[in-house]
Amino acid sequence: MVSTERVTVRLSSEQIAMIQQLIDENNFDTVTDVVRTALEEFLQKYFSPEHIKKITVDLPKSNVLKLEELVKDGDSVSLDDAIRNAVREYTKDRL
């Protein structure tokens, strides 16, 4: 069994409301799930291998839906993979 420790964090009422919205929309079961997922993603960003640079991009919802369709159709294994492929093709054509 993995050893765990308890950590207490103070959050604003606005942050709690957003977390509760995620739970209410059935994306997560508990506040702990939300916080743990956010922390895991944060740590992956800062502790990724040196040859990989992680970036965050805000995309219009229509683009995200198109990328999700590629995943659904089997053209990509994940949303991240679809984005990597799109960037790779774009840079190959431009350079």
C-alpha positions, 0 to 999 in steps of 0.5 A: 500500500502507498503511504500518504500524508494529510495536507491542509490547504485554504481555498477561496469560496470561489475556488470551492464553488468551481470545485463543487461544480466539477463534482456536480457535473459528475467529472469527479467524485470528491474534492480530494479527487479534484485536488489530487488530479490538479496536483498530478497534472501540475507536477507532470508539467514541472517534472517531465523529461528534459527532452519534452517541453509541456505547454498549455494552450487555450483552444476554441471549443470548435477546435477541441470538438474537431480534435475529439472527433479525430480521437473518436474516429481512431485517427489519434489515441488521445486528445494530446496525441491529436494536438501533437500531430496537428502541431507536427503537421503545421510546423512541417508545412511551415518550415 
